[in-house]
Amino acid sequence: MIYSGSSAAGEKWAQMGSAIAGLMFAYAMFQQYFPSFLLSFLEKQSRKLMGYIYPYITITFREFTGERLKRSELYSDIETYLSTHSSTRAKRLKAEVVKDSKSVMLSMDDQEEVTDDFQGVRLWWRSSHKTSKTQSISFFPAADEKRYYSLTFHRRHRDVVTASYLPHVMETGKEISIKNRQRKLYTNSSGDDRGYYRSSLWSHVVFEHPASFKTLAMEPKKKQDIINDLITFSKAKDYYDQIGKAWKRGYLLYGPPGTGKSTMIAAMANLLGYDVYDLELTAVKDNTQLRKLLIETSSKSIIVIEDIDCSLDLTGQRKKKKEEDSEGDEEGKEAIAKKMGKNDGKDGSKVTLSGLLNFIDGLWSACGSERIIVFTTNYLEKLDPALIRRGRMDKHIELSYCSFEAFKVLAKNYHQIDSHELFGDIEKALGETNMTPADVAESLMPKCSDDDADACLKTLVEAISRAKEEARMKAEEEEAAKEKQAEEEAKKKEKQAKAKSEKDEAAENDEEAE
Ligand SMILES: Nc1ncnc2c1ncn2[C@@H]1O[C@H](COP(=O)(O)OP(=O)(O)OP(=O)(O)O)[C@@H](O)[C@H]1O
C-alpha cells in the first residue's frame, strides 16, 4: 500500500517515539528497583545467552585513526593483503592507483565480503564506509568518508587471530607493497639548499634503469657468484641477528672507466628490488650531516658512493683541486677534474675519513637494516686500506676489460646471436687487446637501419685492431720516452762526474801551489 502525503509517515514516527520513550522509562525503573547483584547476574546471563546465539567476534579497522589526517598503516596493510584475495573472489571491485605503486590496485568495493582461510580457521572480511554527517568544510573528503574493514571470526579462534593471523596479514601486506612499489633513486643536494619546505636531505626521482645481471657482460661464473651473494644477503635477517651484526653488506667495485660499475649497481638494485641512494660526498657539509643522511635512508636500499678516490682525501682532509691536478696520471687527472668540477665554488665539505668509517660501520650504521653500501673507484691503490678492509667492504669485485665471455653476452644483447664466423677472430683479438665493455658495446650498436650483426661485428673487429695499434704505438712512445729519460739521466750524471773531477783537480792544484 502506498501512503500518500506526509501525515501518515508523521503518525508512524510519533507512535515509534512514544514506544521508545516507554521502553526507556521501564529500563530506568528496572535499574532503580532491582538490587545491583541481581542486575549484574542478569547481565552476565544475557551475555552468555548472546554468546550461544551469536558466537562471533568482529574487529573493526578504520582508515583514519588518532590524528585525523593520518592514514592507518594497518588499514593500508589490510587493503594490500586483501587486494590479492578480493581480486579473485569478490564480485564488485574498485581500481585505484596507489601513491608510489607501479600498478593499479584492485580492492573490494564497499559492502563487499570475502572469506579467508588461515590454519584451518575461517574468517570474513567486509569493507564498509560511513559518511560523516558533520557539515564541516574539508579539504580531505576521504577523511570524512570513514572507510573501515571489519573482520569476523568465531570467538574460539581469538588467540590464533590476534597472535598469528593479524601479524601474517600485516607482514604479507607490507611485502606486497614493497614488491609493487615504484623504486626510487635518491640524491643528496647541498645542505644549503635545504629550504623550509624540504623535510629530507634527499631528493628523488623514480628509479627505472633497465640493467639486469642477464644483460651485464662478465664471466658467467663470476656473475653467478655475485648473484648468489646478493640473494643470500637479502634472506639473511635471522643469520645477522644470530651473529649480532647489523644487516648490511659492503661492496667495492673497482676497475677502469667503462667496465660496468654503475651498470652493475643498477642490476643489483633491480635484482633485489631496492632503492638507490647516490651519495655525493662533495656536497655533504660535515660528519654530522653525513650521519643525518644515513639516518634518513630506508631499509632495502643500496647506498652508493661513486669514485670514492675523488671525493675525499682519505688521510682525513679534503684534497684541493690544485694538489689533485699535480699528481696522478693523465686519466686520473681528468676524472678528478670532472668530479671536482661539480663542486666548484662550494667546496666546503669537512667530511673526514673517520666520519666516513663511522658512516659505514659505526653505531649509527646499525639503525635501519637490509642495506648495501657500494663504493666504486677507478684507482684501488689510492684508497686507504682501513676504508676497504673486509668487514667494511665485504666483497671486492674487479670489473675489467672485455673478455670473450663478456663479449658473447653483449652480442646476444645487441644482436640476439650466440655464434658467428667472426667470433674466432674477435676472441683472438680481445685476448691481445684491452678494450672496455663500453667500447665493445658502442661498436655493436647499429648506427643506421642497414646495420645488421655482420656489419656491427666487422666494425668491432676494426675497432679492436685500431685499439691494438693505438696500444702498440702508445707502448712504443712510452718506451722511447723512457729511453730518452734514461739517456738524459746518464748525460746528467756524466756531466756531474766531470764537474766533480774538475773541482777535485783544481783543489789538488791549489794544495800543490800552497
Ligand atoms: N659489463 C658491462 N655490461 C654491459 N654493458 C656495459 C658493461 N660495461 C659497460 N657497459 C656499457 O657502457 C656504458 C658505461 O658503463 P658504466 O657507466 O657502467 O661504466 P663504469 O665502469 O661505471 O664507468 P665509470 O668508471 O666511468 O663511471 C653503460 O651504459 C653500458 O651500456
The ligand as an SDF file (V2000), in Angstrom:
LIG
                    3D

 31 33  0  0  0  0  0  0  0  0999 V2000
   79.9570   -5.0340  -18.1770 N   0  0  0  0  0  0  0  0  0  0  0  0
   79.0880   -4.3810  -18.9510 C   0  0  0  0  0  0  0  0  0  0  0  0
   77.9840   -4.9980  -19.3930 N   0  0  0  0  0  0  0  0  0  0  0  0
   77.1080   -4.3610  -20.1740 C   0  0  0  0  0  0  0  0  0  0  0  0
   77.2590   -3.0890  -20.5650 N   0  0  0  0  0  0  0  0  0  0  0  0
   78.3290   -2.4270  -20.1480 C   0  0  0  0  0  0  0  0  0  0  0  0
   79.2990   -3.0390  -19.3120 C   0  0  0  0  0  0  0  0  0  0  0  0
   80.2560   -2.1500  -19.0560 N   0  0  0  0  0  0  0  0  0  0  0  0
   79.9290   -1.0250  -19.6870 C   0  0  0  0  0  0  0  0  0  0  0  0
   78.7810   -1.1770  -20.3460 N   0  0  0  0  0  0  0  0  0  0  0  0
   78.1240   -0.1560  -21.1860 C   0  0  0  0  0  0  0  0  0  0  0  0
   78.9260    1.0090  -21.1160 O   0  0  0  0  0  0  0  0  0  0  0  0
   78.2390    2.1080  -20.5270 C   0  0  0  0  0  0  0  0  0  0  0  0
   79.1110    2.7270  -19.4320 C   0  0  0  0  0  0  0  0  0  0  0  0
   79.2690    1.7890  -18.3820 O   0  0  0  0  0  0  0  0  0  0  0  0
   79.2960    2.1810  -16.8380 P   0  0  0  0  0  0  0  0  0  0  0  0
   78.9010    3.6010  -16.6480 O   0  0  0  0  0  0  0  0  0  0  0  0
   78.5480    1.1650  -16.0890 O   0  0  0  0  0  0  0  0  0  0  0  0
   80.8330    2.0470  -16.5550 O   0  0  0  0  0  0  0  0  0  0  0  0
   81.6480    2.4720  -15.2520 P   0  0  0  0  0  0  0  0  0  0  0  0
   82.6350    1.4050  -15.0020 O   0  0  0  0  0  0  0  0  0  0  0  0
   80.7160    2.8280  -14.1670 O   0  0  0  0  0  0  0  0  0  0  0  0
   82.3920    3.7820  -15.7660 O   0  0  0  0  0  0  0  0  0  0  0  0
   82.9780    5.0000  -14.8670 P   0  0  0  0  0  0  0  0  0  0  0  0
   84.0710    4.4570  -14.0180 O   0  0  0  0  0  0  0  0  0  0  0  0
   83.4740    5.9660  -15.9050 O   0  0  0  0  0  0  0  0  0  0  0  0
   81.8310    5.5370  -14.0850 O   0  0  0  0  0  0  0  0  0  0  0  0
   76.9600    1.5490  -19.9760 C   0  0  0  0  0  0  0  0  0  0  0  0
   75.8920    2.3930  -20.2530 O   0  0  0  0  0  0  0  0  0  0  0  0
   76.7700    0.2160  -20.6750 C   0  0  0  0  0  0  0  0  0  0  0  0
   75.9700    0.4020  -21.8130 O   0  0  0  0  0  0  0  0  0  0  0  0
  1  2  1  0
  2  3  1  0
  2  7  2  0
  3  4  2  0
  4  5  1  0
  5  6  2  0
  6  7  1  0
  6 10  1  0
  7  8  1  0
  8  9  2  0
  9 10  1  0
 10 11  1  0
 11 12  1  0
 11 30  1  0
 12 13  1  0
 13 14  1  0
 13 28  1  0
 14 15  1  0
 15 16  1  0
 16 17  2  0
 16 18  1  0
 16 19  1  0
 19 20  1  0
 20 21  2  0
 20 22  1  0
 20 23  1  0
 23 24  1  0
 24 25  2  0
 24 26  1  0
 24 27  1  0
 28 29  1  0
 28 30  1  0
 30 31  1  0
M  END
$$$$
